[in-house]
Amino acid sequence: MMKMNTQGWAALTLALLTSTAALAQEAVSGTIQIGDGQREYPESITSTADGAIYSGSLRDGAIYIALPGAAQAAMMIPSPTTGPAATFGVHADESSNTLWACYADMASFAGTGQPSVLRGYDLTSGAEKIAITLDGKNLCNDIATTANGTAYVADTIGAAIYRVAPGASEAAIWAQDESMAGADGLDFGPDGALYVNSVTTGKLFRIDVQADGTAGAITELAVSEPLTGPDGMRFGANGKLYVTENALGRVTELTIDGDTATARPLPGPKYQFPTGVTFVGDTLYVLEAKLDTLGAEADPGAFSVYPAAID
């Protein structure tokens, strides 16, 4: 189990932009429960084409899997025995048969703690394939990959994006700029650029990828309405970007045109601090993380992933 002191909990609460009170979503057809409830505190979800859904855990450091059609996710990979053990971003890269996971120390929010570790597991067996320690003070968060298996990782406290090339044993800073402070959710768009949001400032950026793979211009997009606590995000097959706004308890659809993005909050009930989304086919799944109760004595109840209508 991950140990957390009072300073760590307080720093995390501040960093997460403590949300307004929101009732947890009621279970609907297709709802998936993460673990057996009350302790998992999942922060991110990912999926594979067959419909399996994976989630990490901030509290117990494990990774969970819900097999296709299952109503509950069971533990697949236990917490690592060395290094930080709070599981942030998870990302399934089927092209390389790798399940990437970011492990970070919660104390990093307070400026202390161990460096983050990016681990890669065999997507089928769960066996660890690689473990890469990120140098310096950092917080490894969301993950995205390209078709050739290159992994990109958001560093929330370092205003940076790390890159791990196929076969590499180290991560290198690919892009870094103070404007990206709070970097969190990221995904590649249909245009081949990497899109990044900031959970602390609400900004959305596009980073061009040069022909040689290096980072190009970093452009802040003008969003039609402010994003509040943007977190995990993924592009849909329709070319639109779906972003969780954890502090508002909703998912917002962004239609990007050049350097502007038009926001449309998805209709439906609110979620309690949603932090991640993933697609299985045309179905969007939303993770209700309830991180506004992290460190509190009250029972948070079960943690769930819900299917959501996008049209």
Secondary structure, 3 states (H helix, E strand, C coil): CCCCCHHHHHHHHHHCCCCCCCCCCCCCCCCEEECCCCCCCCCCEEECCCCCEEECCCCCCCEEEECCCCCEEEEEECCCCCCCCEEEEEEEECCCCEEEEEEECHHHHHCCCCCCEEEEEECCCCCEEEEEECCCCCCEEEEEECCCCCEEEEECCCCEEEEECCCCCCCEEEEECHHHCCEEEEEECCCCCEEEEECCCCCEEEEEECCCCCEEEEEECEECCCCCCEEEEEECCCCCEEEEECCCCEEEEEEEECCEEEEEECCCCCCCCEEEEEEECCEEEEEECCHHHCCCCCCCCCEEEEEECCC
